Amino acid sequence: MTEKKKINEEEENFSENSKNEQLEAFRSYDNRDKPLTTNQGLKMSEDEFSLKAGERGPTIMDDFHFREKMTHFDNERIPERVVHARGFAAHGEFEVYESMKPFTKAKFLQDPSVKTPVFVRFSTVVGNRGSKDTPRDVRGFATKFYTEEGNYDLVANNMPVFFIQDAIKFPDIVHAIKPEPDNEIPQATAAHDTFWDWVTQNQETTHMIMWLMSDRALPRSFRMMEGFGVNTFRFVNEEGKAYFVKFHWKPVLGVHSLAWEEAEIIGGADPDFNRRDLWDNINMGNPAEFELGVQIIDEKDEFKFDFDVLDGTKLWPEEEVPVKIVGKMTLNRNVDYFFGETEQVAFHPANIVPGIDFSNDPMLQGRLFSYLDTQILRFGSPNHHELPINRPVCPFFNNQRDGFMRQTINKGNVAHHRNAMANNSPSPVSESEGGYAHYQEKVEGHKIRARSDSFKDHFSQAKLFWNSMSEPEKQHIIDAFRFEVGKVKSKDVKQRVVDMFANVDVDMTAAFAETIGCTPPSSGGSTETKQSPALSQANTTKSAQTRKVAIIVADGYDGQKVESMMDSLAAAGVDPRVLSDRLGTIMGVNDSKVEAKHTFQTDASVVFDAVYVDGGKNADAMFERGATKFMRQAFEHFKPIAASNEGLQWLKKQNLADGLGVVQGDNHTDFVQPFIEAIAAHRFWERQLV
């Protein structure tokens, strides 16, 4: 078979399974019933005792098996990422809804019948690999498309803007937000002096800080988290016409968050909360689904807005530049090997395909260098593209050779271009035949270290964000400032924060100023009056699907009510989990029985989305042994609650039965459907706590 025919066959066989089929060649399924060998294949007769000079003598250098085993162990870690160190990933597929040919020639955005394999890594930004899932932080949302034309990496965040306008400041923001260098404290948080000192000296951060203080920094689930490409890219069509574009991932389940106190408790009770949620749901057949949206601006309209389209600290309001939904991504398969896939995957914004190009966004320009540089440090090699998770599914050919951990055996004596000895192979491909050609943007100007005046407004969009929030969301932002800045020791830094954010909204700033021991502002504030309803989570999609609900019962529970509730919840796509004061079988009336796999000692209310409590003849003892704290905590975190029988009586005694989002079930009411609707609402932030 000729090489050209082989390549053509590989292109014809491209499908959503292409990456999985490629990975199959690298999988080792099972060591069971296999002989123990060294890495060289030598069968070993002993693996518990090192080779010694006598039973009580020293270990001797002849023990090659000990040396191989220990040397491998000593070198099993690679440097963790400086940022985005803690991550979790899954495989899936992407399909476009309609051809995007008028805007881009990118092949994976053309044919709705073609599904492109993808690999997505979600991450926190600040903490190290061993930190928790739930800090107040930005989240990474990096997608690798294994397309027919090569790998395309959309390296995104769950917030549409960033801290800085120019990549030269990236080392500074990371140094400031990371643990302080003298004592390596605190971990995975911005609540300390160096960060807020840096913020007040770089007012371009204002808009991003508003997002960081909002509920967006506390996602309920990776599956309920929006993703944004942040930077401005270009689409280029077959005619060579270019458009500015921003990318969006819209979660099908809507955008939902944890309560702040709840996030803190989860960090101790289950630091793997978001990881576990994604892993468990995919295993249960609940894929994570996101629709891809694009905002497109014709190049001729570049200067028609009151923001600079190249400014990474600005978003394009959806009411001014609509988001066009163009496709859907479905994450439906967990990884087989965390280190080999999730940890070794390498993303780079410069991994692009024909039809996608870059803009002059100064932050993006810096990222095009930084990502490749950091991957080479992590892997110690320029050959990280040969690792199974990073290999493109299409063939790749060039004259690059050698380097640490080279895996390809290149035949022949030619490793240069141009060459006559191999007929100038591999040879460049014309643009008309699929070769990548950069968009021919006209560029002129003097070399200068400066920034356009159009980048200088740092407060209008921060105020637009504030204007767009619901009242509960505004209160959460105020509370976040009270905590984060309240942790700062320097009175000077705290006052500078107050003075800075008075430029956004005086009332907001005054609300947290006195709490942190500062002088509140008396004047100032942005005059921006615009709102963007799309920014508020109050307007997001509401769904009960995949929500995890605690079903609290004791022996003697109402079998008919509980069984009806659990069946209805499951039919609505909800995940009911039985919880009691002991594990094992719980017996109800009418020969009913359920198995409790959770107790008040093993699981706190924070890991559930809602609670249904019935009771039983041992209900009083159950409430004494943990149910009271569990229920009150769920109520204080604004969660939907349903109750019947002894559970309802307990709520009434606690004066909680009439709370917003509490569904009462007695013999005369159908409370199942109202409870499902309450679960879909997610939270009842206006609930009055008692």
Secondary structure, DSSP 8 states (H G I E B T S, - for coil): --HHHHHHHHHHT--TTHHHHHHHTT-----TT---B-TT--B-S-SSS--BSSTTS-B-TT-HHHHHHHHHHHT------SSS-SEEEEEEEEEESS--TTT---GGGT-TT-EEEEEEEEEESSS-TTS-S-SS--EEEEEEEEETTEEEEEEEESSSS-S-SSGGGHHHHHHHHSSBTTTTBSSS---SHHHHHHHHH-GGGHHHHHHHTSGGGSBS-GGG--EE--S-EEEE-TT--EEEEEEEEEETT---B--HHHHHHHHHH-TTHHHHHHHHHHHTT--EEEEEEEEEEEGGGTTSSSS-TT-TT----TTTS--EEEEEEEEEEE-S-HIIIIIT----TT---TTEEE---HHHHHHHHHHHHHHHHHHTSTTGGGSTTT--SS----S----TT------SS---SS-TTTTT-S----GGGT------------------GGG---SHHHHHHHHHS-HHHHHHHHHHHHHHHHT---HHHHHHHHHHHTTT-HHHHHHHHGGGT----SS---------GGG-GGGS----TT-EEEEEE-TTB-HHHHHHHHHHHHHTT-EEEEEESSSEEEEBSTT-EEEE-EETTT--GGG-SEEEEEE-TTHHHHIIIIIHHHHHHHHHTT--EEEEHHHHHHHHHTT-TTSTTEEEE-TT---HHHHHHHHHH---TT----
